Amino acid sequence: MVTNIALAREILSKLIVEVIHAEYYHCTGDWRLINEIDKFNKLYFIIEGEGYGKIDNVEFQVHPGQFILIPSNSIHSFHSYENKDIVKYFCHFKSKTGDLELFDFLEVPYSIDVPNANSLIELFKQLIQSFTSNDYMAVLKENTALLQLIMYYFEHVDNEEIRIAKTKSNEILSNVINYIANNLSKNININDLAELVYLHPNYFIKYFKKHMGSSPKNYMNKLRLEKAKELLLISELSIIDISKEIGYSDSCYFSKYFKKKTGFTPSEFRNIKRR
């Protein structure tokens, strides 16, 4: 289960997708993949036929109505049963968050049974139509369809089966993000964060930016801005008190920064949103 919601949100907020190939495909009875490894992710949606599937060390039966996710760099094998054809929609794609793949961060089951095949088929049709189109807007449409497919997959997985991968990188990021979230009212500096995870400050800055897609300072400012918006909407705290709550000793500076990022002063934002 995703226990660090802040880290998961930050991972998904930086998500950039790229469609490599998408197609409706009729696999003949001799279709087979043996210990294949790809540098991209795959999505399969099985329409007809049955077979065998294995991703890393997880084996399962392939059947109609099954939505399959194959993360990049995983070892996977597939074949049909008794020379029977398999009909499927498929998509090959990349999904970067920072400099790393999405599924290096998040772990989900490799396959699910979908409750509504028609809605999933429609998403694949939209994706394929956009992928094969020469319209200049097609790339936006295909990325939107791919994001909807990824969201569909996540939404139909039991929450208990979605986990942040247990890696050293994720442990470091989790510790840093939790510390920042719990200490926004303090004057947090880079040395504090680097010391927290036993890294040299210069290396820590590069490390954080590589994995999170932004510098620690920009991430802290983003979090403070989100917290300020929340306090403006749900509390009666003054602008001075809110600026202190998020670590700004100078409320005038906070107000100028808030307007630069949102287009409104804190008071205007509070009044407009409440109306």
C-alpha positions in Angstrom: 0.0 0.0 0.0 1.2 3.5 -0.8 2.0 4.9 2.7 4.0 8.0 1.6 1.3 9.9 -0.2 3.5 13.0 -0.5 6.2 11.1 -2.4 3.7 9.3 -4.6 2.0 12.6 -5.5 5.4 14.2 -6.3 6.3 11.2 -8.5 3.1 11.4 -10.5 3.2 15.2 -10.8 6.5 14.9 -12.7 5.2 12.2 -15.0 6.0 12.6 -18.7 4.8 9.9 -21.2 5.9 9.0 -24.7 4.0 6.6 -27.0 6.5 4.4 -29.0 3.9 2.2 -30.7 0.2 1.3 -30.4 -1.8 -1.2 -32.4 -4.7 -3.7 -32.6 -2.9 -7.0 -33.3 -3.9 -10.5 -34.2 -1.2 -12.9 -33.0 -1.0 -16.2 -34.8 -1.0 -19.5 -33.0 2.8 -19.7 -33.0 3.2 -16.3 -31.2 5.8 -16.5 -28.5 8.2 -14.3 -26.6 11.0 -16.0 -24.7 12.9 -14.1 -21.9 12.5 -10.8 -23.7 13.8 -7.6 -22.1 12.9 -4.1 -23.5 13.9 -0.6 -22.6 10.2 0.5 -22.7 7.0 -0.5 -20.9 4.2 -2.5 -22.5 0.5 -2.6 -22.1 -1.5 -5.6 -23.4 -5.3 -5.9 -23.4 -6.4 -9.4 -24.4 -9.5 -9.6 -26.5 -9.5 -13.2 -27.6 -7.5 -16.4 -27.0 -5.6 -17.9 -24.1 -2.0 -18.5 -23.3 0.9 -18.4 -20.8 2.5 -15.3 -19.4 5.5 -14.7 -17.1 7.0 -11.4 -16.0 10.2 -11.7 -13.9 9.3 -14.6 -11.6 5.5 -14.1 -11.7 3.6 -16.7 -13.8 -0.1 -16.3 -14.9 -2.7 -17.5 -17.4 -3.4 -15.1 -20.3 -7.2 -14.8 -21.0 -9.8 -12.4 -22.6 -10.5 -9.3 -20.5 -7.1 -9.2 -19.0 -5.1 -6.0 -18.8 -1.3 -6.6 -18.6 1.5 -4.3 -17.6 5.1 -5.2 -18.5 7.6 -2.7 -16.9 10.7 -1.8 -18.8 13.8 -4.0 -18.2 11.6 -6.9 -16.8 12.2 -10.4 -18.2 9.0 -11.6 -19.8 7.8 -14.6 -21.7 4.5 -15.2 -23.5 3.0 -17.8 -25.8 -0.5 -19.0 -26.9 -2.0 -22.4 -26.1 -2.5 -25.2 -28.6 -1.6 -23.0 -31.6 -4.7 -20.8 -30.9 -4.6 -17.2 -32.0 -4.5 -14.3 -29.5 -6.1 -11.0 -30.3 -5.0 -7.9 -28.3 -4.6 -4.2 -28.2 -1.1 -3.2 -27.2 1.0 -0.1 -26.5 4.7 0.4 -26.0 5.6 3.5 -24.1 8.0 5.3 -21.8 6.9 7.0 -18.6 9.6 9.2 -17.0 9.4 11.0 -13.7 12.6 13.0 -13.3 15.3 10.9 -15.0 13.9 7.6 -14.0 11.0 5.3 -15.1 7.7 5.5 -13.2 7.7 1.8 -12.5 11.1 2.1 -10.9 9.3 4.0 -8.2 5.9 2.4 -8.0 5.1 -1.3 -7.9 1.8 -2.6 -9.1 0.5 -6.1 -10.1 1.4 -7.3 -13.6 -2.1 -8.0 -14.6 -5.7 -7.2 -13.7 -9.2 -8.3 -14.9 -11.1 -5.3 -16.1 -14.8 -4.7 -15.2 -15.7 -2.7 -18.3 -14.0 -3.9 -21.5 -15.8 -1.4 -23.7 -14.4 1.7 -21.9 -10.9 0.3 -22.1 -11.3 -0.6 -25.8 -12.4 2.9 -26.5 -9.3 4.3 -24.9 -7.1 2.0 -27.0 -9.0 3.1 -30.1 -8.4 6.7 -29.3 -4.7 6.1 -28.7 -4.2 4.2 -31.9 -6.2 6.7 -34.0 -4.0 9.6 -32.6 -0.8 7.6 -33.0 -1.5 6.9 -36.7 -2.7 10.5 -37.4 -0.7 13.2 -39.1 -2.7 15.9 -37.3 -0.4 18.3 -35.5 -2.5 17.9 -32.3 -2.1 14.1 -32.5 0.8 13.9 -30.1 -1.2 15.7 -27.4 -4.2 13.4 -28.0 -2.1 10.2 -27.9 -0.3 11.3 -24.7 -3.7 12.1 -23.1 -5.0 8.6 -24.1 -1.9 6.9 -22.7 -2.2 8.8 -19.4 -5.9 7.7 -19.2 -4.8 4.1 -19.8 -2.2 4.3 -17.0 -4.8 6.0 -14.7 -7.3 3.2 -15.6 -4.8 0.6 -14.6 -4.0 2.2 -11.3 -7.7 2.9 -10.5 -8.5 -0.8 -11.0 -5.7 -2.1 -8.7 -6.5 -2.7 -5.1 -4.8 0.0 -3.0 -3.1 -2.7 -0.9 -1.2 -3.8 -4.1 0.3 -0.4 -5.0 3.6 0.2 -3.3 6.6 2.5 -3.5 9.5 0.3 -4.5 11.8 -0.6 -1.6 15.0 0.9 -3.0 17.7 3.0 -1.4 16.8 5.9 -3.6 13.1 5.8 -2.6 14.1 5.6 1.1 16.3 8.7 0.8 13.6 10.6 -1.1 10.9 9.5 1.4 13.0 10.7 4.4 13.7 14.1 2.8 10.1 14.7 1.6 8.6 13.8 5.0 11.1 16.0 6.8 10.3 19.0 4.5 6.5 18.4 4.9 6.8 18.3 8.7 9.0 21.3 9.0 7.7 23.9 6.6 7.6 26.6 9.3 11.4 26.3 9.9 14.3 27.7 7.9 15.3 24.5 6.2 18.6 24.7 4.4 20.3 22.3 2.0 22.9 21.3 4.6 20.2 20.1 6.9 18.6 17.9 4.2 21.9 16.5 3.0 23.0 15.7 6.6 19.6 13.9 7.1 20.4 11.3 4.5 24.2 11.3 4.9 25.1 12.9 1.5 27.4 15.7 0.6 25.3 18.9 -0.1 26.5 19.3 -3.7 25.9 15.6 -4.4 22.5 15.8 -2.6 21.3 18.7 -4.8 22.1 16.7 -8.0 20.7 13.5 -6.6 17.4 15.1 -5.6 17.0 16.9 -9.0 17.8 13.7 -10.9 15.1 11.8 -9.1 12.5 14.4 -8.5 12.9 16.7 -11.6 13.4 19.8 -9.6 15.9 21.3 -7.1 15.3 20.9 -3.3 14.8 24.7 -3.1 12.1 24.7 -5.8 10.4 21.7 -4.3 10.3 23.4 -0.9 8.9 26.6 -2.4 6.2 24.5 -4.3 5.2 22.8 -1.0 5.1 26.1 0.8 2.9 27.6 -1.9 0.5 24.6 -1.7 0.3 24.8 2.1 -0.3 28.6 1.9 -3.2 28.0 -0.5 -4.7 25.4 1.8 -4.4 27.7 4.9 -6.0 30.6 3.0 -9.0 28.5 2.2 -9.6 26.5 5.4 -8.4 28.9 8.1 -8.9 32.4 9.4 -5.2 33.0 10.0 -3.9 36.3 9.0 -1.5 36.7 6.0 1.3 37.4 8.6 0.5 34.2 10.5 0.3 32.1 7.3 3.7 33.3 6.1 5.2 32.3 9.4 3.5 28.9 9.2 5.2 28.2 5.9 8.7 29.5 6.9 8.6 33.1 5.6 9.6 35.7 8.3 8.8 38.5 5.9 5.1 38.6 5.0 5.6 41.2 2.3 8.1 38.9 0.5 5.6 36.1 0.9 2.8 38.1 -0.6 5.0 39.2 -3.6 6.1 35.6 -4.2 2.5 34.3 -3.9 1.3 36.9 -6.5 4.2 36.0 -8.8 3.3 32.4 -8.8 -0.5 32.6 -8.8 -1.4 36.0 -10.3 -3.2 37.0 -7.1 -2.2 38.4 -3.7 -3.0 36.1 -0.8 -6.0 38.1 0.2 -7.4 38.2 -3.4 -6.9 34.4 -3.7 -8.8 33.8 -0.4 -11.7 36.1 -1.4 -12.0 34.7 -5.0 -11.9 31.1 -4.0 -14.3 31.5 -1.2 -16.8 33.3 -3.4 
